[in-house]
Amino acid sequence: MSFEPTIEKLKTSGLKRLCVHQAVVEARLLASGGVLISKVLSIVADCTSSMGEVFTAEARYSGRVNFKVAFVDTEGNNHCMNYNADFTDKLLCPSIHGGLRPNVSSIILDTDIVAVDEREIKLACVVETALDASVTEEHTALVDASDGIYLEKKDIEFSRLVIENYPSFALTETVALQNSTVLFSEARMITHKRIASFDSVILEGNILCDLILSDSEGMIFSQQHIFPFKEEFAAEGVRDESFVIAGANLSSHRVTVETDGEKFSVSIEFEATASIRAFATARQAVVVDCFSVSNELEMTKTQVAVTEHKLCGNITERVEGSVTLDVSMPIADSILAVTASKLHIANATATDGRIVYDGVVSSNIIYWAVEQNTKHSVAVELPFSIGVNNSLAREGDTVFARGIVSGMHTRIVRGSEIQIKADIEAEVIAMATVSSEAIAELRLGEERPLSTSAFSVHIGKAGENLWDIAKALGTTPESVMGQNPGVAMPLGGGERLLCYRQKR
């Protein structure tokens, strides 16, 4: 017979986290204009990062940490200092190569005061940077062979990358403001919906902006504003059934106070970058086993590992706890502002039907002490471990999660204890790696001597199917069924199956 096996290349794609790196970024902030620092009320640190050059096994990136420090001077006046600390670093991973389009994302894990005196504040923060990429792998698989070779095939379902894009966009919002001074602002962004449409991807979510203000009497207070956003991005090749992994991060925001002499308002300009990856589902029937009645077959098997994208969605929960003021601190009479609220998810895992993630909510509470007629602050850390049901989750799945604190609710208890309820929202990505065995190479071996017996008998084993029986008897599946009518598959065990080779 003419031996012509058909081999194809399967290109499978999947999102992978290639590596995570931590770095320390330091800053030195100097008070200006002869102002003397008396007490630090709050430290806010946000960071952004961008991809640089990509080499074999190495990716370089740069970033910026924006520090904002609110403090009270020796005369009781409120101030804020800003400082941008730029940094560069590199990520090492053997999976990185020149043709890859990796994406970096950075978060602040911790911020500490290294030293403080009347003139300057030295700060340090830990920045964690993750490198993600849509990785395409090529697998060789047998999909067909010559007549006379019987094939057992299996459908493999895999993801194929349609588009990967990182577009930028801007938003401008205006809010009314009473006569006050903006000490500083904080902003964070969360994506709620990712919609695949025809040649486009739509992202919907919220930008939350906190304005920390100081009135004419020197009192601090805060305002939170929520701005919904909806952006549509061109994405050629995307269809309604595409699986979209997408989100948006704030690159920067700027606050400008505007007034006509009587009314005040604040114009806030937001700059953001979207991260969009869309995958299409492809299927390919590959040969997992084969045999020939007339020849021995030599085959090489391989493992085809594919990424199964399961979830890109949101989880909303509430974390509760309390903080007790140190005995040396004045009793709290009223809460002025809550600043520097962050959600750090340290670990996210999956079990069958459930996703579990744990971490810490951190924040800073500025309060007023009536007896001393002074402002003070206390740091808050609320550890948590939360499990949510999800029917797609399975033990061993890979889960990524990041999020924001969308709301902080505080209540003073007995002056020395503050109860806290933090609303958190996390963007969660879950996926699994599924491996299937396939034949990568097939070679025709020596001729197989034909049996001279009149018939062969096979004693069935529990669970055997038609393919197993045909291969054991060295005949075709059609011949097995034709000569053994009424046999139920799979076998229960103990059945006698006959293959007649000579007929009269």
C-alpha positions as CSV (number, residue, x, y, z in Angstrom):
1,M,0.0,0.0,0.0
2,S,1.0,3.6,-0.5
3,F,2.1,5.0,2.9
4,E,1.3,8.8,3.2
5,P,0.8,10.0,6.8
6,T,-0.5,13.5,7.2
7,I,1.2,15.6,9.8
8,E,0.0,19.1,10.9
9,K,1.3,21.8,13.1
10,L,-1.1,22.9,15.9
11,K,-0.5,26.4,17.1
12,T,-2.1,26.8,20.6
13,S,-2.2,30.1,22.5
14,G,-2.8,30.9,26.1
15,L,-2.2,33.6,28.7
16,K,0.7,32.9,31.0
17,R,2.4,34.6,33.9
18,L,6.0,34.3,33.1
19,C,7.6,35.8,36.2
20,V,7.1,38.1,39.2
21,H,9.8,40.5,40.5
22,Q,10.0,42.7,43.6
23,A,12.1,45.9,43.9
24,V,12.5,48.6,46.5
25,V,12.0,52.2,45.4
26,E,13.2,55.1,47.7
27,A,12.3,58.8,47.8
28,R,13.4,61.9,49.7
29,L,10.8,64.7,50.1
30,L,11.9,68.1,51.2
31,A,9.6,70.7,52.8
32,S,9.7,74.0,51.0
33,G,9.1,77.6,51.9
34,G,10.4,77.4,55.4
35,V,7.7,75.0,56.5
36,L,8.5,72.7,59.4
37,I,7.0,69.3,59.5
38,S,5.3,68.4,62.8
39,K,3.2,65.3,62.0
40,V,2.7,63.0,59.0
41,L,-1.0,62.3,58.5
42,S,-0.9,60.1,55.4
43,I,1.3,58.6,52.8
44,V,-0.1,57.5,49.4
45,A,2.0,55.7,46.8
46,D,0.8,54.6,43.4
47,C,2.9,53.2,40.6
48,T,2.8,52.6,36.8
49,S,5.1,50.6,34.6
50,S,5.8,50.1,30.9
51,M,7.5,47.5,28.8
52,G,10.9,48.2,27.3
53,E,13.2,46.1,25.2
54,V,12.7,42.4,25.0
55,F,15.6,40.0,24.5
56,T,16.1,36.2,24.7
57,A,15.2,35.3,28.3
58,E,15.2,38.9,29.4
59,A,12.7,41.8,29.4
60,R,13.5,45.3,30.5
61,Y,10.9,47.7,31.9
62,S,10.6,51.1,33.5
63,G,8.3,52.5,36.1
64,R,7.3,55.5,38.2
65,V,6.2,55.6,41.8
66,N,4.2,58.7,42.8
67,F,4.5,59.5,46.5
68,K,2.0,61.9,48.1
69,V,2.5,62.9,51.8
70,A,0.0,64.9,53.8
71,F,1.4,66.5,56.9
72,V,0.7,69.1,59.5
73,D,3.3,71.8,60.1
74,T,4.4,73.2,63.5
75,E,1.6,75.8,63.3
76,G,-1.1,73.3,62.7
77,N,-1.5,74.0,58.9
78,N,-2.2,71.3,56.4
79,H,0.2,70.5,53.6
80,C,0.9,68.0,50.9
81,M,4.2,67.1,49.1
82,N,4.5,65.2,45.9
83,Y,7.4,63.3,44.5
84,N,7.9,61.0,41.5
85,A,10.6,58.3,41.8
86,D,11.5,56.7,38.5
87,F,13.1,53.3,38.3
88,T,14.2,50.7,35.8
89,D,14.7,46.9,36.2
90,K,14.7,43.7,34.2
91,L,12.8,40.4,34.4
92,L,14.5,37.1,33.7
93,C,12.6,34.1,32.3
94,P,13.7,31.4,29.8
95,S,10.2,31.7,28.1
96,I,10.9,35.3,27.0
97,H,12.0,35.8,23.4
98,G,12.3,38.6,20.9
99,G,9.0,38.0,19.1
100,L,7.0,38.0,22.4
101,R,4.7,40.9,23.3
102,P,4.8,40.8,27.1
103,N,2.9,43.2,29.3
104,V,4.0,44.4,32.8
105,S,1.8,45.5,35.6
106,S,3.1,46.8,39.0
107,I,1.5,47.3,42.4
108,I,2.7,48.7,45.7
109,L,3.0,46.1,48.3
110,D,4.2,48.2,51.3
111,T,5.2,51.8,52.1
112,D,7.4,52.7,55.0
113,I,8.8,55.9,56.5
114,V,12.6,55.4,56.7
115,A,13.2,58.7,58.5
116,V,11.5,62.0,59.2
117,D,12.5,65.3,60.7
118,E,11.3,68.9,60.5
119,R,12.7,69.4,57.0
120,E,12.5,66.1,55.2
121,I,10.8,62.7,54.9
122,K,12.6,59.6,53.6
123,L,10.3,56.9,52.2
124,A,10.7,53.5,50.7
125,C,8.2,51.2,49.1
126,V,8.2,47.6,47.7
127,V,7.0,47.4,44.1
128,E,5.9,44.0,42.7
129,T,5.9,43.7,39.0
130,A,4.3,40.8,37.1
131,L,5.1,39.9,33.5
132,D,2.2,38.4,31.5
133,A,2.2,37.3,27.9
134,S,0.0,35.4,25.4
135,V,2.3,32.5,24.5
136,T,1.8,30.5,21.3
137,E,3.2,27.0,21.2
138,E,3.6,24.7,18.2
139,H,2.7,21.0,18.4
140,T,3.2,18.3,15.7
141,A,0.4,15.8,15.4
142,L,-0.7,13.1,13.0
143,V,-4.2,13.8,11.6
144,D,-4.5,11.1,8.9
145,A,-2.8,8.2,7.3
146,S,-3.0,5.8,4.3
147,D,-5.8,3.4,3.5
148,G,-5.3,0.2,5.4
149,I,-4.2,1.9,8.6
150,Y,-6.9,2.1,11.2
151,L,-6.9,5.3,13.3
152,E,-8.4,6.2,16.6
153,K,-8.9,10.0,16.8
154,K,-9.7,12.5,19.5
155,D,-10.8,16.0,19.1
156,I,-8.6,18.5,20.8
157,E,-10.1,21.9,21.6
158,F,-7.6,24.8,22.0
159,S,-7.3,28.6,22.0
160,R,-6.0,30.6,19.2
161,L,-4.8,34.2,19.8
162,V,-6.9,36.6,17.7
163,I,-5.6,39.9,18.9
164,E,-3.4,41.4,21.6
165,N,-3.5,45.2,22.0
166,Y,-2.7,47.8,24.6
167,P,-4.6,51.0,23.5
168,S,-4.6,54.2,25.5
169,F,-7.6,56.5,26.2
170,A,-8.4,59.6,28.2
171,L,-11.4,60.8,30.2
172,T,-12.2,64.2,31.6
173,E,-14.7,64.8,34.4
174,T,-15.8,67.9,36.3
175,V,-17.3,68.1,39.8
176,A,-18.6,70.9,41.9
177,L,-16.4,72.0,44.9
178,Q,-17.1,74.1,47.9
179,N,-14.5,76.8,48.8
180,S,-11.6,74.6,49.9
181,T,-8.1,73.6,49.1
182,V,-7.3,70.2,47.4
183,L,-4.5,68.7,49.4
184,F,-4.2,65.7,47.2
185,S,-6.2,63.2,45.2
186,E,-6.3,59.4,44.8
187,A,-7.8,57.5,41.9
188,R,-8.3,53.8,41.0
189,M,-9.9,51.9,38.2
190,I,-11.9,48.7,38.0
191,T,-13.3,47.0,34.9
192,H,-16.7,45.3,35.3
193,K,-17.6,44.1,31.9
194,R,-15.6,42.8,28.9
195,I,-17.8,42.4,25.8
196,A,-16.7,40.8,22.6
197,S,-18.4,42.3,19.5
198,F,-17.8,42.2,15.8
199,D,-14.3,43.4,15.3
200,S,-14.3,45.2,18.6
201,V,-14.0,44.8,22.3
202,I,-16.1,47.0,24.8
203,L,-14.9,47.7,28.3
204,E,-17.1,49.0,31.0
205,G,-16.3,49.9,34.6
206,N,-15.7,52.7,37.1
207,I,-13.0,55.2,38.0
208,L,-13.1,56.1,41.7
209,C,-11.5,59.4,42.7
210,D,-11.0,60.6,46.3
211,L,-10.4,64.3,46.9
212,I,-8.7,65.1,50.2
213,L,-9.6,68.7,51.0
214,S,-8.8,71.3,53.6
215,D,-11.3,74.1,54.5
216,S,-10.7,77.6,55.5
217,E,-10.5,76.6,59.2
218,G,-7.9,74.0,58.6
219,M,-10.2,71.0,58.9
220,I,-9.6,68.0,56.6
221,F,-12.4,66.1,54.9
222,S,-12.8,63.9,51.8
223,Q,-15.1,63.5,48.9
224,Q,-15.4,60.3,46.8
225,H,-16.6,60.6,43.2
226,I,-17.4,57.6,41.0
227,F,-17.2,58.0,37.2
228,P,-18.5,55.2,35.0
229,F,-16.7,54.6,31.8
230,K,-17.5,52.7,28.6
231,E,-14.9,52.4,25.8
232,E,-15.0,50.5,22.5
233,F,-11.7,49.4,20.9
234,A,-11.1,48.1,17.4
235,A,-10.2,44.5,17.5
236,E,-10.1,42.9,14.0
237,G,-11.1,39.2,14.0
238,V,-13.0,39.3,17.3
239,R,-16.4,37.8,17.3
240,D,-19.3,37.5,19.8
241,E,-18.1,34.0,20.8
242,S,-14.4,35.1,21.4
243,F,-13.0,34.7,24.9
244,V,-11.8,38.1,26.1
245,I,-9.2,38.7,28.8
246,A,-9.1,42.5,29.3
247,G,-8.9,45.3,31.8
248,A,-7.8,48.9,32.2
249,N,-5.2,50.6,34.4
250,L,-4.9,54.3,35.2
251,S,-1.6,55.7,33.9
252,S,-2.1,59.1,35.6
253,H,-4.7,61.7,36.6
254,R,-4.5,65.4,37.1
255,V,-6.7,67.7,39.2
256,T,-7.3,71.3,38.3
257,V,-9.4,73.7,40.4
258,E,-11.4,76.2,38.4
259,T,-13.4,79.2,39.7
260,D,-15.3,82.2,38.4
261,G,-14.8,84.0,41.8
262,E,-18.1,82.7,43.2
263,K,-18.3,79.0,42.3
264,F,-15.6,76.4,42.5
265,S,-15.2,73.2,40.5
266,V,-12.6,70.6,39.9
267,S,-11.6,69.3,36.5
268,I,-10.1,65.8,36.6
269,E,-8.2,64.4,33.6
270,F,-7.6,60.6,33.6
271,E,-5.2,58.8,31.3
272,A,-5.6,55.0,31.1
273,T,-4.2,52.0,29.2
274,A,-6.3,49.0,28.3
275,S,-4.9,45.5,28.1
276,I,-6.9,43.5,25.5
277,R,-6.4,39.8,24.6
278,A,-9.0,37.9,22.6
279,F,-8.9,34.2,21.8
280,A,-10.9,32.0,19.4
281,T,-11.7,28.4,20.0
282,A,-10.3,25.9,17.5
283,R,-10.7,22.2,17.2
284,Q,-8.6,19.6,15.5
285,A,-9.0,15.8,15.3
286,V,-5.6,14.2,16.0
287,V,-4.6,10.5,15.9
288,V,-4.0,9.0,19.4
289,D,-3.6,5.4,18.3
290,C,-3.4,3.3,15.1
291,F,-2.7,-0.2,13.8
292,S,-2.4,-2.0,10.5
293,V,-3.5,-5.5,9.7
294,S,-0.7,-6.0,7.2
295,N,2.3,-4.1,8.8
296,E,3.9,-3.3,12.0
297,L,3.8,0.4,12.8
298,E,6.4,2.5,14.5
299,M,5.1,5.6,16.2
300,T,6.3,8.5,18.3
301,K,3.9,10.0,20.8
302,T,3.8,13.5,22.2
303,Q,1.9,15.5,24.8
304,V,-0.2,18.4,23.4
305,A,-0.7,20.9,26.3
306,V,-3.3,23.5,25.7
307,T,-4.6,26.4,27.9
308,E,-8.3,26.3,28.7
309,H,-9.4,29.8,29.6
310,K,-12.3,29.6,32.0
311,L,-13.0,32.9,33.6
312,C,-12.4,36.6,33.3
313,G,-14.8,38.3,35.7
314,N,-15.3,40.1,39.0
315,I,-15.8,39.1,42.6
316,T,-17.3,41.7,45.1
317,E,-17.0,41.1,48.8
318,R,-16.9,43.0,52.1
319,V,-14.0,42.7,54.6
320,E,-14.7,43.7,58.3
321,G,-12.4,44.4,61.2
322,S,-11.2,47.0,63.6
323,V,-8.2,48.9,64.8
324,T,-7.5,49.9,68.4
325,L,-5.6,53.1,69.1
326,D,-2.4,52.9,70.9
327,V,-2.6,54.1,74.6
328,S,-0.3,57.0,73.7
329,M,-2.7,58.2,71.0
330,P,-5.5,60.7,71.7
331,I,-9.1,59.4,71.7
332,A,-10.9,59.7,68.3
333,D,-14.0,62.0,68.3
334,S,-14.7,62.1,64.6
335,I,-13.3,60.5,61.4
336,L,-12.1,63.2,59.0
337,A,-10.9,61.1,56.0
338,V,-9.8,57.7,54.9
339,T,-6.8,57.6,52.6
340,A,-4.3,55.2,51.0
341,S,-6.9,52.3,50.8
342,K,-5.4,49.4,48.9
343,L,-6.3,45.8,48.3
344,H,-3.4,43.3,48.1
345,I,-4.3,39.8,47.1
346,A,-1.4,37.6,48.1
347,N,-2.7,34.3,46.9
348,A,-5.5,33.0,44.8
349,T,-6.3,29.3,44.3
350,A,-9.0,27.0,43.0
351,T,-10.7,23.9,44.3
352,D,-13.6,22.0,42.7
353,G,-16.4,24.5,42.3
354,R,-14.7,27.2,44.4
355,I,-12.2,30.0,44.2
356,V,-10.3,31.1,47.3
357,Y,-8.2,34.2,47.6
358,D,-6.6,35.8,50.6
359,G,-4.7,39.0,51.3
360,V,-4.8,42.3,53.2
361,V,-6.8,45.5,53.0
362,S,-4.7,48.4,54.1
363,S,-5.7,52.0,54.8
364,N,-5.0,55.1,56.7
365,I,-7.6,56.9,58.9
366,I,-7.3,60.6,59.7
367,Y,-9.3,61.6,62.8
368,W,-10.0,64.5,65.0
369,A,-9.3,64.7,68.8
370,V,-11.5,67.4,70.4
371,E,-9.6,67.6,73.7
372,Q,-6.3,68.2,72.1
373,N,-7.8,70.1,69.2
374,T,-5.5,68.2,66.9
375,K,-5.5,65.9,63.8
376,H,-4.1,62.4,64.0
377,S,-3.9,59.3,61.9
378,V,-3.8,55.5,62.4
379,A,-2.8,52.8,59.9
380,V,-5.1,49.9,59.3
381,E,-4.5,46.3,58.1
382,L,-7.3,43.9,57.7
383,P,-6.2,40.3,56.7
384,F,-8.8,38.2,54.9
385,S,-9.5,34.8,53.3
386,I,-12.5,34.6,51.1
387,G,-14.0,31.7,49.2
388,V,-16.6,32.1,46.4
389,N,-18.5,29.4,44.5
390,N,-17.8,29.1,40.8
391,S,-18.9,26.1,38.9
392,L,-16.0,26.3,36.4
393,A,-13.3,26.1,39.0
394,R,-11.4,22.9,39.4
395,E,-8.5,21.8,41.7
396,G,-5.2,22.8,40.1
397,D,-6.5,25.7,38.0
398,T,-4.3,28.8,37.7
399,V,-5.9,31.9,39.2
400,F,-4.8,35.5,38.9
401,A,-6.5,38.2,40.9
402,R,-6.1,41.9,41.5
403,G,-8.5,44.6,42.7
404,I,-9.4,47.8,44.5
405,V,-11.0,49.0,47.7
406,S,-14.2,50.5,46.4
407,G,-15.5,51.8,49.7
408,M,-14.5,52.2,53.3
409,H,-17.1,52.6,56.1
410,T,-15.8,53.5,59.6
411,R,-17.4,53.9,63.0
412,I,-15.8,55.0,66.3
413,V,-16.4,52.7,69.3
414,R,-15.6,54.1,72.8
415,G,-13.1,56.5,71.3
416,S,-10.2,54.1,71.2
417,E,-11.5,51.6,68.7
418,I,-12.5,52.1,65.1
419,Q,-14.6,49.5,63.3
420,I,-14.1,49.2,59.6
421,K,-16.1,47.7,56.8
422,A,-14.2,47.6,53.5
423,D,-15.9,46.9,50.2
424,I,-13.5,45.2,47.8
425,E,-13.8,44.2,44.1
426,A,-11.4,41.9,42.4
427,E,-10.8,41.1,38.8
428,V,-10.2,37.3,38.5
429,I,-8.7,35.3,35.7
430,A,-8.9,31.5,35.9
431,M,-7.4,28.9,33.5
432,A,-6.3,25.4,33.3
433,T,-3.6,23.4,31.4
434,V,-5.0,20.3,29.7
435,S,-2.7,17.7,28.2
436,S,-3.7,15.2,25.6
437,E,-1.5,12.4,24.1
438,A,-1.2,12.3,20.3
439,I,1.0,10.7,17.7
440,A,3.7,13.0,16.4
441,E,5.4,10.6,13.9
442,L,4.3,7.4,12.2
443,R,6.5,5.0,10.3
444,L,5.6,1.8,8.4
445,G,7.4,-1.2,9.8
446,E,7.9,-4.8,8.6
447,E,5.1,-6.8,7.1
448,R,3.0,-8.7,9.6
449,P,2.6,-12.4,8.8
450,L,-1.0,-13.3,8.2
451,S,-2.6,-15.7,10.7
452,T,-3.3,-19.2,9.3
453,S,-5.9,-20.0,11.9
454,A,-9.5,-20.4,10.9
455,F,-10.6,-17.9,13.6
456,S,-9.3,-16.0,16.7
457,V,-11.0,-15.5,20.0
458,H,-10.7,-12.5,22.3
459,I,-12.0,-12.7,25.9
460,G,-13.2,-9.2,26.7
461,K,-12.1,-7.1,29.6
462,A,-14.3,-4.7,31.5
463,G,-14.3,-1.2,29.8
464,E,-12.9,-2.3,26.5
465,N,-14.3,-0.6,23.4
466,L,-14.6,-1.5,19.8
467,W,-11.1,0.0,19.0
468,D,-9.5,-2.1,21.7
469,I,-11.1,-5.3,20.4
470,A,-10.2,-4.7,16.8
471,K,-6.6,-3.9,17.6
472,A,-6.3,-7.1,19.8
473,L,-7.8,-9.3,17.0
474,G,-5.8,-7.6,14.2
475,T,-8.9,-6.8,12.2
476,T,-11.1,-3.9,11.3
477,P,-13.7,-2.5,13.7
478,E,-16.4,-3.1,11.0
479,S,-15.4,-6.8,10.9
480,V,-15.7,-7.1,14.7
481,M,-19.2,-5.8,14.7
482,G,-20.2,-7.7,11.6
483,Q,-19.1,-11.1,13.1
484,N,-20.2,-10.3,16.7
485,P,-23.6,-8.7,16.3
486,G,-25.4,-7.5,19.5
487,V,-22.3,-7.0,21.6
488,A,-22.8,-4.0,23.9
489,M,-19.9,-1.5,24.2
490,P,-18.1,-0.9,26.3
491,L,-17.6,-4.5,27.4
492,G,-18.6,-5.7,30.8
493,G,-15.9,-8.4,30.9
494,G,-15.9,-12.1,30.1
495,E,-17.5,-11.8,26.6
496,R,-16.1,-14.1,23.9
497,L,-15.6,-12.3,20.6
498,L,-14.7,-14.2,17.4
499,C,-12.8,-13.2,14.3
500,Y,-13.3,-15.7,11.5
501,R,-10.4,-15.7,9.0
502,Q,-11.5,-18.7,6.8
503,K,-15.0,-19.2,5.6
504,R,-16.6,-22.1,3.6
